[in-house]
């Protein structure tokens, strides 16, 4: 929701904080079970003042969904356009997806459980974004098959395997635990790539390339919410 005219940066800071708190409440209680009164009590605002910042309860859900899919889809498209092999791009995409799960765990929970509470154009936009992201994954998997890096299989089924392994991480992961996004991505991709028929010698090479990708670009993050200049990577 754009900032109403005549309001300074303090308005936006407060609004973003309300969205943070709403994501936490929705993740714990569920979107439908969380009332405007619950949210107002959590942020210390009366109902009228709360509506002044958020417009409607559904707007909060839109903002939470956008915080996930906007940066993730943007980063996925950048990775897909890198001038390198599909295995490395899949590995980088895997880590980027897991990074946003780690960074915005409560948002992901709401994203997965409550998106059906959206309606009309907002729901259509979200579903289109989901489809666009799946197409990026499917395209990279199909490219790997065309290059005979992976065995021939249904790209749709391969895409579902890739997404299911990653997307269920939010249900059990502890962002402060022993495993970070990079470690899980490495382990997930070994499992997937072996199952998809990648030759054994390719697996350590991909990890070397991923490490070189980070080393050669200090400060470059796979976090979908960070800035990323246009770059090119070659094998």
Backbone as CSV, one residue per row, in Angstrom:
resi,resn,N_x,N_y,N_z,CA_x,CA_y,CA_z,C_x,C_y,C_z
1,UNK,0.844,-1.192,0.000,0.000,0.000,0.000,0.875,1.235,0.000
2,UNK,0.721,2.188,-0.946,1.559,3.378,-0.986,1.291,4.280,0.199
3,UNK,2.289,5.063,0.563,2.145,5.980,1.685,1.176,7.093,1.312
4,UNK,0.203,7.395,2.165,-0.714,8.491,1.862,0.042,9.798,1.697
5,UNK,-0.448,10.686,0.826,0.245,11.952,0.613,0.311,12.775,1.890
6,UNK,1.414,13.479,2.052,1.557,14.368,3.194,2.140,13.724,4.424
7,UNK,2.521,12.443,4.344,3.066,11.753,5.503,4.562,11.530,5.319
8,UNK,5.321,11.819,6.342,6.766,11.715,6.271,7.265,10.299,6.470
9,UNK,8.608,10.136,6.530,9.187,8.790,6.654,8.806,8.071,7.937
10,UNK,8.449,8.804,8.980,8.040,8.155,10.220,6.812,7.292,10.045
11,UNK,5.932,7.712,9.150,4.733,6.918,8.851,5.132,5.556,8.305
12,UNK,6.057,5.541,7.355,6.449,4.271,6.725,7.179,3.366,7.699
13,UNK,8.010,3.942,8.552,8.704,3.139,9.564,7.692,2.452,10.475
14,UNK,6.698,3.198,10.912,5.683,2.623,11.795,4.878,1.555,11.064
15,UNK,4.531,1.831,9.809,3.749,0.868,9.037,4.505,-0.442,8.852
16,UNK,5.805,-0.351,8.553,6.602,-1.568,8.379,6.682,-2.364,9.683
17,UNK,6.759,-1.666,10.802,6.780,-2.356,12.091,5.461,-3.077,12.331
18,UNK,4.352,-2.459,11.946,3.049,-3.103,12.094,2.986,-4.370,11.249
19,UNK,3.532,-4.310,10.037,3.544,-5.496,9.181,4.372,-6.611,9.820
20,UNK,5.515,-6.252,10.418,6.341,-7.249,11.113,5.543,-7.944,12.220
21,UNK,4.870,-7.144,13.025,4.108,-7.699,14.149,2.939,-8.533,13.639
22,UNK,2.285,-8.075,12.587,1.175,-8.832,12.015,1.636,-10.190,11.512
23,UNK,2.797,-10.232,10.849,3.319,-11.507,10.354,3.545,-12.481,11.501
24,UNK,4.083,-11.962,12.603,4.327,-12.817,13.764,3.014,-13.334,14.355
25,UNK,2.025,-12.457,14.471,0.729,-12.871,15.014,0.029,-13.873,14.100
26,UNK,0.010,-13.582,12.806,-0.654,-14.484,11.868,0.019,-15.853,11.868
27,UNK,1.342,-15.878,11.985,2.068,-17.148,11.986,1.702,-17.979,13.218
28,UNK,1.513,-17.315,14.355,1.209,-18.037,15.591,-0.261,-18.420,15.690
29,UNK,-1.141,-17.503,15.309,-2.570,-17.691,15.551,-3.367,-18.043,14.298
30,UNK,-2.806,-17.750,13.125,-3.547,-17.874,11.882,-4.167,-16.543,11.504
31,UNK,-4.241,-16.285,10.216,-4.793,-15.008,9.736,-6.253,-14.851,10.146
32,UNK,-7.056,-15.877,9.909,-8.487,-15.777,10.193,-8.770,-15.615,11.683
33,UNK,-7.930,-16.226,12.520,-8.170,-16.197,13.964,-7.636,-14.937,14.634
34,UNK,-6.895,-14.113,13.901,-6.331,-12.887,14.464,-7.239,-11.716,14.109
35,UNK,-7.766,-11.066,15.115,-8.680,-9.947,14.885,-7.914,-8.627,14.808
36,UNK,-8.580,-7.624,14.288,-7.995,-6.286,14.287,-7.724,-5.822,15.710
37,UNK,-8.589,-6.197,16.641,-8.357,-5.843,18.041,-7.088,-6.493,18.574
38,UNK,-6.867,-7.765,18.196,-5.629,-8.443,18.602,-4.419,-7.675,18.102
39,UNK,-4.466,-7.290,16.828,-3.342,-6.599,16.232,-3.159,-5.218,16.852
40,UNK,-4.270,-4.510,17.054,-4.175,-3.191,17.671,-3.567,-3.259,19.056
41,UNK,-3.956,-4.281,19.823,-3.381,-4.452,21.161,-1.876,-4.727,21.068
42,UNK,-1.473,-5.538,20.097,-0.051,-5.894,19.961,0.800,-4.699,19.567
43,UNK,0.257,-3.799,18.758,1.051,-2.646,18.295,0.774,-1.383,19.090
44,UNK,-0.193,-1.454,20.005,-0.481,-0.301,20.844,-1.255,0.805,20.144
45,UNK,-2.181,0.421,19.258,-2.973,1.402,18.530,-4.455,1.055,18.613
46,UNK,-5.274,2.066,18.695,-6.717,1.860,18.603,-7.077,1.475,17.177
47,UNK,-8.279,0.925,17.003,-8.675,0.407,15.696,-8.591,1.479,14.606
48,UNK,-9.085,2.669,14.895,-9.053,3.728,13.902,-7.638,4.097,13.490
49,UNK,-6.750,4.213,14.454,-5.361,4.540,14.154,-4.689,3.412,13.384
50,UNK,-5.040,2.187,13.705,-4.451,1.040,12.998,-4.870,1.048,11.521
51,UNK,-6.154,1.294,11.266,-6.617,1.356,9.881,-5.952,2.491,9.119
52,UNK,-5.606,3.548,9.831,-4.902,4.677,9.209,-3.581,4.207,8.602
53,UNK,-2.928,3.266,9.243,-1.632,2.770,8.760,-1.765,1.628,7.752
54,UNK,-2.779,0.790,7.905,-2.801,-0.427,7.086,-3.928,-0.467,6.055
55,UNK,-4.932,0.372,6.192,-6.040,0.356,5.249,-7.038,-0.743,5.529
56,UNK,-6.575,-1.979,5.565,-7.446,-3.115,5.864,-6.592,-4.293,6.317
57,UNK,-7.252,-5.253,6.929,-6.543,-6.461,7.357,-5.982,-7.208,6.156
58,UNK,-6.730,-7.260,5.062,-6.248,-7.953,3.863,-4.990,-7.288,3.307
59,UNK,-4.888,-5.964,3.434,-3.676,-5.282,2.978,-2.436,-5.822,3.675
60,UNK,-2.585,-6.164,4.956,-1.451,-6.731,5.685,-1.025,-8.056,5.066
61,UNK,-2.009,-8.865,4.718,-1.697,-10.158,4.109,-1.013,-9.967,2.750
62,UNK,-1.467,-8.985,1.992,-0.830,-8.676,0.704,0.624,-8.271,0.915
63,UNK,0.867,-7.412,1.901,2.232,-6.947,2.165,3.144,-8.102,2.580
64,UNK,2.629,-8.991,3.407,3.428,-10.135,3.860,3.775,-11.035,2.683
65,UNK,2.793,-11.322,1.841,3.051,-12.149,0.667,4.068,-11.480,-0.259
66,UNK,3.929,-10.160,-0.434,4.825,-9.432,-1.330,6.264,-9.433,-0.810
67,UNK,6.430,-9.405,0.498,7.777,-9.433,1.070,8.487,-10.749,0.765
68,UNK,7.720,-11.796,0.526,8.308,-13.091,0.169,8.529,-13.193,-1.340
69,UNK,7.443,-13.035,-2.106,7.524,-13.349,-3.527,8.219,-12.276,-4.351
70,UNK,8.095,-11.018,-3.977,8.729,-9.959,-4.760,10.238,-10.142,-4.874
71,UNK,10.949,-10.135,-3.739,12.403,-10.305,-3.813,12.831,-11.683,-4.292
72,UNK,12.082,-12.731,-3.940,12.476,-14.076,-4.350,12.386,-14.236,-5.858
73,UNK,11.314,-13.760,-6.452,11.157,-13.876,-7.897,12.189,-13.022,-8.627
74,UNK,12.449,-11.836,-8.097,13.470,-10.995,-8.719,14.842,-11.647,-8.713
75,UNK,15.212,-12.225,-7.575,16.516,-12.892,-7.489,16.550,-14.134,-8.379
76,UNK,15.463,-14.884,-8.433,15.418,-16.085,-9.271,15.669,-15.732,-10.730
77,UNK,15.075,-14.651,-11.190,15.267,-14.240,-12.581,16.709,-13.827,-12.845
78,UNK,17.325,-13.159,-11.878,18.731,-12.789,-12.042,19.617,-14.028,-12.131
79,UNK,19.373,-14.991,-11.267,20.164,-16.218,-11.269,19.962,-16.976,-12.573
80,UNK,18.718,-17.044,-13.042,18.439,-17.781,-14.274,19.183,-17.198,-15.470
81,UNK,19.482,-15.904,-15.439,20.131,-15.247,-16.565,21.657,-15.286,-16.482
82,UNK,22.215,-15.843,-15.416,23.672,-15.927,-15.306,24.248,-16.783,-16.431
83,UNK,25.411,-16.400,-16.881,26.068,-17.108,-17.983,26.903,-18.252,-17.432
84,UNK,26.216,-19.271,-16.966,26.885,-20.445,-16.419,25.961,-21.640,-16.547
85,UNK,26.442,-22.814,-16.165,25.673,-24.036,-16.351,24.453,-24.115,-15.446
86,UNK,23.487,-24.945,-15.807,22.246,-25.038,-15.027,22.443,-25.597,-13.626
87,UNK,23.446,-26.457,-13.418,23.649,-26.998,-12.072,24.010,-25.901,-11.083
88,UNK,24.935,-25.027,-11.459,25.321,-23.945,-10.557,24.147,-23.003,-10.331
89,UNK,23.407,-22.696,-11.368,22.268,-21.800,-11.189,21.200,-22.425,-10.289
90,UNK,20.976,-23.719,-10.418,20.039,-24.382,-9.512,20.544,-24.344,-8.078
91,UNK,21.842,-24.525,-7.908,22.423,-24.484,-6.561,22.268,-23.085,-5.952
92,UNK,22.518,-22.042,-6.733,22.368,-20.677,-6.237,20.905,-20.346,-5.954
93,UNK,20.022,-20.827,-6.807,18.594,-20.603,-6.594,18.118,-21.306,-5.330
94,UNK,18.611,-22.508,-5.103,18.289,-23.253,-3.891,18.677,-22.461,-2.647
95,UNK,19.888,-21.930,-2.638,20.343,-21.194,-1.461,19.569,-19.900,-1.278
96,UNK,19.222,-19.259,-2.382,18.444,-18.021,-2.288,17.062,-18.283,-1.688
97,UNK,16.419,-19.362,-2.128,15.108,-19.726,-1.590,15.204,-20.045,-0.102
98,UNK,16.208,-20.795,0.285,16.359,-21.140,1.703,16.726,-19.918,2.536
99,UNK,17.468,-18.979,1.952,17.846,-17.776,2.686,16.632,-16.968,3.094
100,UNK,15.672,-16.814,2.182,14.491,-16.030,2.556,13.614,-16.803,3.537
101,UNK,13.639,-18.130,3.481,12.929,-18.918,4.490,13.531,-18.671,5.868
102,UNK,14.861,-18.666,5.960,15.531,-18.399,7.228,15.264,-16.970,7.710
103,UNK,15.328,-16.010,6.792,15.214,-14.599,7.174,13.789,-14.221,7.566
104,UNK,12.818,-14.792,6.919,11.427,-14.385,7.140,10.557,-15.605,7.433
105,UNK,10.913,-16.321,8.460,10.243,-17.582,8.757,8.759,-17.375,9.046
106,UNK,8.419,-16.338,9.813,7.009,-16.109,10.111,6.239,-15.713,8.852
107,UNK,6.888,-14.931,7.969,6.241,-14.562,6.715,5.975,-15.794,5.851
108,UNK,6.938,-16.710,5.816,6.781,-17.923,5.017,5.624,-18.764,5.554
109,UNK,5.509,-18.824,6.862,4.410,-19.598,7.453,3.065,-19.020,7.001
110,UNK,2.934,-17.699,7.069,1.702,-17.046,6.615,1.511,-17.253,5.115
111,UNK,2.600,-17.110,4.375,2.569,-17.285,2.917,2.015,-18.663,2.539
112,UNK,2.470,-19.678,3.228,2.069,-21.044,2.890,0.660,-21.388,3.371
113,UNK,0.258,-20.824,4.503,-0.996,-21.254,5.120,-2.191,-20.357,4.820
114,UNK,-1.941,-19.078,4.553,-3.057,-18.133,4.520,-3.251,-17.429,3.189
115,UNK,-2.518,-17.822,2.156,-2.661,-17.105,0.895,-4.064,-17.228,0.320
116,UNK,-4.772,-18.296,0.640,-6.129,-18.471,0.117,-7.121,-17.480,0.716
117,UNK,-6.700,-16.770,1.760,-7.569,-15.736,2.317,-7.578,-14.482,1.457
118,UNK,-6.655,-14.378,0.514,-6.691,-13.289,-0.450,-7.808,-13.544,-1.453
119,UNK,-8.172,-12.505,-2.174,-9.243,-12.655,-3.151,-8.992,-11.742,-4.348
120,UNK,-9.733,-11.981,-5.417,-9.704,-11.105,-6.569,-8.326,-10.945,-7.183
121,UNK,-8.006,-9.714,-7.541,-6.754,-9.418,-8.230,-5.536,-9.746,-7.383
122,UNK,-5.647,-9.547,-6.076,-4.509,-9.829,-5.195,-4.149,-11.309,-5.228
123,UNK,-5.151,-12.167,-5.204,-4.894,-13.603,-5.267,-4.339,-13.986,-6.631
124,UNK,-4.894,-13.425,-7.682,-4.394,-13.735,-9.033,-2.934,-13.327,-9.186
125,UNK,-2.580,-12.168,-8.649,-1.191,-11.711,-8.740,-0.252,-12.664,-8.016
126,UNK,-0.634,-13.083,-6.823,0.210,-14.005,-6.062,0.375,-15.331,-6.795
127,UNK,-0.723,-15.876,-7.303,-0.651,-17.154,-8.006,0.201,-17.036,-9.272
128,UNK,0.138,-15.899,-9.944,0.986,-15.687,-11.117,2.460,-15.633,-10.721
129,UNK,2.759,-14.995,-9.602,4.143,-14.937,-9.126,4.653,-16.335,-8.776
130,UNK,3.825,-17.112,-8.123,4.206,-18.490,-7.808,4.477,-19.275,-9.083
131,UNK,3.606,-19.109,-10.063,3.779,-19.811,-11.334,5.057,-19.366,-12.030
132,UNK,5.349,-18.072,-11.992,6.565,-17.561,-12.630,7.814,-18.153,-11.973
133,UNK,7.794,-18.259,-10.644,8.945,-18.839,-9.951,9.104,-20.315,-10.322
134,UNK,8.009,-21.038,-10.347,8.074,-22.445,-10.731,8.607,-22.610,-12.150
135,UNK,8.257,-21.681,-13.030,8.742,-21.759,-14.403,10.249,-21.538,-14.482
136,UNK,10.787,-20.685,-13.608,12.244,-20.509,-13.567,12.910,-21.824,-13.176
137,UNK,12.398,-22.455,-12.119,12.959,-23.737,-11.674,12.826,-24.780,-12.773
138,UNK,11.643,-24.892,-13.351,11.397,-25.879,-14.399,12.297,-25.651,-15.601
139,UNK,12.510,-24.394,-15.955,13.370,-24.084,-17.089,14.803,-24.520,-16.872
140,UNK,15.314,-24.306,-15.666,16.684,-24.728,-15.362,16.806,-26.250,-15.348
141,UNK,15.805,-26.919,-14.812,15.827,-28.380,-14.807,15.755,-28.931,-16.234
142,UNK,14.897,-28.330,-17.053,14.789,-28.773,-18.448,16.098,-28.537,-19.195
143,UNK,16.745,-27.427,-18.905,18.034,-27.138,-19.543,19.074,-28.190,-19.171
144,UNK,19.081,-28.586,-17.897,20.021,-29.622,-17.462,19.746,-30.943,-18.171
145,UNK,18.476,-31.241,-18.407,18.139,-32.468,-19.132,18.572,-32.373,-20.592
146,UNK,18.343,-31.223,-21.190,18.715,-31.044,-22.596,20.222,-31.166,-22.805
147,UNK,20.985,-30.774,-21.805,22.440,-30.868,-21.884,22.948,-32.226,-21.408
148,UNK,22.022,-33.121,-21.069,22.342,-34.478,-20.605,23.123,-34.464,-19.291
149,UNK,22.963,-33.377,-18.532,23.514,-33.332,-17.173,22.609,-34.134,-16.249
150,UNK,21.306,-34.068,-16.480,20.331,-34.883,-15.769,19.742,-35.913,-16.730
151,UNK,19.253,-37.001,-16.171,18.554,-37.994,-16.980,17.231,-37.410,-17.476
152,UNK,16.687,-37.984,-18.499,15.390,-37.545,-19.017,14.290,-37.902,-18.023
153,UNK,13.443,-36.937,-17.707,12.325,-37.156,-16.792,11.297,-36.060,-17.043
154,UNK,10.187,-36.123,-16.380,9.169,-35.089,-16.497,9.662,-33.813,-15.822
155,UNK,9.808,-32.705,-16.549,10.217,-31.458,-15.899,9.264,-31.037,-14.788
156,UNK,7.979,-31.303,-14.977,7.009,-30.946,-13.947,7.245,-31.729,-12.671
157,UNK,7.468,-33.033,-12.803,7.722,-33.850,-11.617,9.034,-33.445,-10.960
158,UNK,10.052,-33.170,-11.750,11.331,-32.732,-11.195,11.167,-31.409,-10.449
159,UNK,10.365,-30.506,-11.010,10.118,-29.216,-10.356,9.427,-29.417,-9.015
160,UNK,8.443,-30.293,-8.976,7.740,-30.559,-7.718,8.686,-31.144,-6.672
161,UNK,9.586,-32.013,-7.081,10.552,-32.570,-6.136,11.463,-31.479,-5.586
162,UNK,11.945,-30.614,-6.465,12.808,-29.505,-6.033,12.065,-28.612,-5.039
163,UNK,10.841,-28.226,-5.390,10.092,-27.301,-4.545,9.663,-27.945,-3.233
164,UNK,9.202,-29.188,-3.284,8.745,-29.840,-2.059,9.868,-29.990,-1.045
165,UNK,11.057,-30.316,-1.514,12.174,-30.484,-0.583,12.515,-29.165,0.100
166,UNK,12.469,-28.067,-0.645,12.818,-26.768,-0.082,11.667,-26.153,0.711
167,UNK,10.464,-26.204,0.151,9.367,-25.427,0.715,8.866,-25.944,2.053
168,UNK,9.131,-27.187,2.367,8.689,-27.711,3.663,9.696,-27.436,4.781
169,UNK,10.807,-26.822,4.452,11.836,-26.521,5.457,11.291,-25.628,6.565
170,UNK,10.399,-24.705,6.224,9.876,-23.761,7.224,9.180,-24.469,8.373
171,UNK,8.709,-25.709,8.160,7.940,-26.396,9.188,8.807,-26.886,10.347
172,UNK,10.109,-26.994,10.113,10.932,-27.559,11.178,12.224,-26.787,11.443
173,UNK,12.614,-25.898,10.558,13.933,-25.292,10.677,13.999,-24.324,11.864
174,UNK,15.162,-24.240,12.469,15.462,-23.276,13.530,16.550,-22.335,13.001
175,UNK,16.209,-21.078,12.702,17.216,-20.178,12.132,18.445,-19.979,13.007
176,UNK,18.303,-20.239,14.300,19.445,-20.107,15.216,20.102,-21.447,15.514
177,UNK,19.707,-22.480,14.786,20.234,-23.817,15.025,21.561,-24.075,14.341
178,UNK,21.911,-25.334,14.217,23.234,-25.708,13.738,23.387,-25.604,12.221
179,UNK,22.277,-25.547,11.485,22.340,-25.537,10.024,21.912,-24.187,9.490
180,UNK,22.681,-23.653,8.542,22.279,-22.412,7.895,21.791,-22.699,6.477
181,UNK,21.401,-21.653,5.765,20.830,-21.824,4.428,21.837,-22.437,3.466
182,UNK,23.093,-22.022,3.556,24.114,-22.546,2.638,24.327,-24.044,2.852
183,UNK,24.363,-24.470,4.123,24.565,-25.896,4.413,23.382,-26.722,3.909
184,UNK,22.168,-26.276,4.204,21.003,-27.041,3.756,20.924,-27.077,2.240
185,UNK,21.254,-25.976,1.584,21.233,-25.959,0.126,22.219,-26.971,-0.438
186,UNK,23.400,-27.027,0.140,24.396,-27.994,-0.324,23.882,-29.424,-0.176
187,UNK,23.303,-29.729,0.985,22.812,-31.075,1.227,21.598,-31.402,0.340
188,UNK,20.693,-30.462,0.216,19.524,-30.684,-0.624,19.926,-30.943,-2.073
189,UNK,20.870,-30.128,-2.561,21.246,-30.255,-3.968,22.001,-31.547,-4.242
190,UNK,22.787,-32.028,-3.284,23.426,-33.337,-3.463,22.351,-34.409,-3.618
191,UNK,21.353,-34.372,-2.743,20.265,-35.349,-2.815,19.516,-35.255,-4.145
192,UNK,19.151,-34.040,-4.525,18.393,-33.853,-5.757,19.214,-34.187,-6.992
193,UNK,20.435,-33.680,-7.048,21.245,-33.864,-8.251,21.585,-35.333,-8.467
194,UNK,21.876,-36.046,-7.387,22.121,-37.487,-7.529,20.861,-38.196,-8.030
195,UNK,19.721,-37.838,-7.451,18.469,-38.456,-7.875,18.106,-38.120,-9.313
196,UNK,18.496,-36.919,-9.741,18.207,-36.502,-11.114,19.222,-37.044,-12.109
197,UNK,20.235,-37.753,-11.589,21.167,-38.425,-12.478,22.406,-37.647,-12.841
198,UNK,22.755,-36.612,-12.059,23.998,-35.895,-12.330,25.184,-36.811,-12.040
199,UNK,26.240,-36.775,-12.857,27.404,-37.627,-12.609,28.080,-37.254,-11.298
200,UNK,28.643,-38.254,-10.630,29.254,-38.022,-9.320,30.314,-36.937,-9.367
201,UNK,31.089,-36.887,-10.437,32.197,-35.926,-10.484,31.697,-34.476,-10.568
202,UNK,30.427,-34.283,-10.954,29.909,-32.925,-11.090,29.580,-32.292,-9.748
203,UNK,29.299,-33.100,-8.708,28.812,-32.563,-7.446,29.855,-31.727,-6.715
204,UNK,31.079,-32.231,-6.483,32.063,-31.355,-5.841,32.407,-30.149,-6.688
205,UNK,32.367,-30.289,-8.005,32.663,-29.156,-8.883,31.667,-28.029,-8.674
206,UNK,30.393,-28.370,-8.511,29.377,-27.353,-8.295,29.633,-26.608,-6.997
207,UNK,30.038,-27.316,-5.941,30.333,-26.652,-4.677,31.548,-25.745,-4.822
208,UNK,32.554,-26.167,-5.580,33.711,-25.307,-5.827,33.292,-24.047,-6.572
209,UNK,32.391,-24.197,-7.544,31.925,-23.043,-8.297,31.091,-22.107,-7.418
210,UNK,30.272,-22.692,-6.561,29.468,-21.863,-5.665,30.364,-21.081,-4.709
211,UNK,31.404,-21.726,-4.199,32.342,-21.040,-3.317,33.082,-19.941,-4.063
212,UNK,33.480,-20.220,-5.292,34.168,-19.206,-6.101,33.242,-18.033,-6.400
213,UNK,31.973,-18.331,-6.608,30.984,-17.280,-6.863,30.960,-16.287,-5.706
214,UNK,30.971,-16.799,-4.478,30.971,-15.915,-3.308,32.327,-15.225,-3.143
215,UNK,33.397,-15.975,-3.307,34.742,-15.425,-3.076,35.077,-14.303,-4.048
216,UNK,34.678,-14.473,-5.296,35.024,-13.486,-6.318,34.153,-12.247,-6.257
217,UNK,33.094,-12.311,-5.461,32.190,-11.167,-5.345,31.946,-10.869,-3.876
218,UNK,32.950,-10.335,-3.170,32.778,-10.056,-1.741,31.609,-9.101,-1.525
219,UNK,30.798,-9.450,-0.553,29.633,-8.633,-0.259,28.398,-8.988,-1.053
220,UNK,28.550,-9.830,-2.065,27.389,-10.230,-2.859,26.633,-11.326,-2.119
221,UNK,25.379,-11.083,-1.873,24.582,-12.004,-1.065,23.560,-12.727,-1.918
222,UNK,23.250,-13.960,-1.527,22.152,-14.683,-2.156,20.829,-14.407,-1.460
223,UNK,20.876,-13.504,-0.475,19.650,-13.076,0.172,18.785,-12.347,-0.855
224,UNK,17.557,-12.827,-1.125,16.723,-12.176,-2.134,16.402,-10.724,-1.818
225,UNK,16.534,-10.318,-0.538,16.178,-8.948,-0.171,17.347,-7.978,-0.289
226,UNK,18.526,-8.468,-0.603,19.684,-7.584,-0.733,19.799,-7.077,-2.161
227,UNK,20.534,-5.967,-2.322,20.761,-5.425,-3.656,21.749,-6.320,-4.397
228,UNK,21.527,-6.447,-5.694,22.406,-7.277,-6.515,22.552,-6.631,-7.872
229,UNK,23.751,-6.160,-8.166,23.989,-5.540,-9.458,23.992,-6.590,-10.552
230,UNK,23.812,-6.118,-11.800,23.857,-7.036,-12.926,25.265,-7.615,-13.059
231,UNK,25.353,-8.948,-13.101,26.643,-9.598,-13.193,26.563,-10.741,-14.186
232,UNK,27.694,-11.242,-14.572,27.745,-12.405,-15.438,28.743,-13.381,-14.862
233,UNK,28.412,-14.645,-14.904,29.301,-15.692,-14.418,29.531,-16.663,-15.557
234,UNK,30.769,-17.044,-15.749,31.080,-18.017,-16.787,31.701,-19.249,-16.163
235,UNK,31.504,-20.383,-16.844,32.068,-21.639,-16.336,33.573,-21.610,-16.417
